[in-house]
């Protein structure tokens, strides 16, 4: 089932490190780490909530076999207190090897109460999504190549040749793949955040992973047992359910600007953002951290997973809207009928099963809505990445819509628009090096540099 392996960790006794941090606050000279012993971390620090002392110690886990859904709706959902790198879908079993056996084991392990009849129905649904993908990937790859040749005239031929492998076609056609597909990720976390996750895990798979994390940590550091007591674990589960709503198709994500602060915005230079983003570190940009933008968006689960990578932006809980996202390639292939039928099938299999299972059976194309709030610095960082054409088209269009709305509200010369620029627009050169997307950079001087995209 899910494999959890503790790999690197801070190379000192965690209680000694916490003691060193605590003593540093109340001694006139820096204590020597080799002379420090535990002075009662549980009683003096942990039990009374002085947890910054515990945040100097980090552990990293390699987690294999967890579903995409238990990351998107689990480990990456509400908390920003981690670092994580997830296997790209291109290298998962959703494409070349569908991993049906693993999915079957996953369901039986975490939802044993599902009846045999319902289990069979679920697996037919999962296989149907892979069938739609397999039947259409060759044609989708051809269309993606034609779109690229039209939209990105400056793309080098050797880069264009690589599109035969179907990266963009895979991204768009995966809308029919359910989030229960197995994947892997590295997950780094400090001790107090680990203790919080242990107490709050809200899906069966999360609870399993956190128990395995606890066991591995205590095998190395048994003195930490007081932080991971069985009686402190939550027995509750949480899910965002697909309520009975009219099923529909959307050909574009949706963004509504709810508010934008009136505070001054200091425009950063390109060197303030690349290759190291210094906006949250330079005193001259501190005012940018109190000015905020608040939006409401509707996007596919595929893009929600990308959106979560920006952890300086706060998000409300996601809610399914009943819509299915049709990217340009799917629209060109006229797959509307298949999309509607697949959403109806998901709705059907979701009845009379645990909500935590129904949630991660959602296809990548199922759309959710939630609010986003971020500082000017946070949005400047996000949009420098997402208005680049190497970002997938749906998340690019969210940034494009925000540019259009702010331009209409504050004028096309507004300083606010300066936080919504790709590096190439600012400098006239690609920041991706060999990963140049092929867009015509000359259009930054005259023309529409942020047009609608198909790929």
C-alpha positions, 0 to 999 in steps of 0.5 A: 500500500502507501510506502512512507520512508523517512529520508534526511532529517536535522542531524541533532537530537530534536530535544537538544535542538529545542533546548538550545533554542529555548536557552538562547532566549534566556542566556547572555552567551550562546550555549554550545550545542555539544554541551546542551541536554534536554531541560524539559522540552515537554513541560517547559515548551511543548505543553505550554505552546512555545513551539517555535523552538521545535521548528528548527528540526525538520524531517523529510519523507518520501511517500509512494503510492498515495493518490493524487486526490489525497494530496490535493484534498489532503496534504496540500490543502489548508496548511502552508507549513511544509515543502513538497515536490510531487511526481508529474502526471507525465511520469505517473501510471495515469498514462502509460500504465493505468495502475488499476490493481493499485487503485483496487487495493487502495479502495479496499484498504481505506474503504473496506465498507464499500460493497462488492457491487459498488466496488465493481461500479467504481472500477468500471468508472475508473477504467472508462476514464482511461479508455477515453484518454487512450482512445484520443491521445494520438489525435490530441497530440496531433492537434496540440502540435498544430496549435503550437505551430500556429501560436508559437512561431518562434519555437525551435524545431527541436523543441517542437519535435518533443511535443510528439511525446504528447506533454500538452495533449496529456495535460489537457486530455487527463481531464477524464482521469480520476484523482484516485490515480497513485503518485509520489511526493517528497514532503518536508516538515518541522516538528510542530507542524508534524504534530499538528498534521498527526492530530488533524489528518482528515482522510483515511489515507492521510491518517495512514500516512501520518501513523507511518510517519510517527512510527518512523520518527519515533524509531529514530527519536523515541523521546518524542513519543509525548508529541504523538499520543494516540488519544490526540488523533482526530477521529473526524473525517472531512470532504468537499462533496459533489452536491446535486447540481446541474452538470455543465461544461466550461471552456474557460476558467472563471475569475472575479475580482472581489477587492484590491487594497488601496495601499501603494505598490512598489514596483520590483525590478526583474532582479528582485524576482529572478533567479531568487524572489526577494520580495518577502525579504527586502525592507523596501517591499514591506508595504507590498505585504499589507496590500492585498488582492482578493479573488473568487475563481472557478478552475479544474482540479488539474489546475487547483493542484498547480495553484496550491504550489503558491503557499503565500496565497491563502485559499478558502475551502474548495466546493465542486460546482458541477462543471467540467472543464473543456480545454481547447484540445478537447473542444476541438475534438468535440468531446462534449458528450463524453465529458457530460456522460463521465461527470454523470457517471461520477455523480452516480458512483458517488452515491452511497459511498464514503465522501472521502472516496467520492471526493478523490474519484472526481475527474481532473476536469471537475471544477471547484470554486474558492476564494484567494487572498494574497499580498501584492508580493505574493501575487507578483511572485505567482504571476511571474510564473503563471503568465509564462507560457510554460504554465498550462493554459488554464492557469495562465488564463486566470492571470490573463483575466486578472490583468484584464480586470485590473486594466479596466478598473485602474487603467492600462498604465496602472502600477498594479499591472506591473505585478502581473507580468511574465519575466519576458514581458519585463526584460525582452528575454526568456528566463527559462533558458533552453525551455523557451516557449516559442512566443513572439517576444517582439509583441511586447512592444506592439501587439497583444502580449497576453492573448488567449491560448490553446496550448 
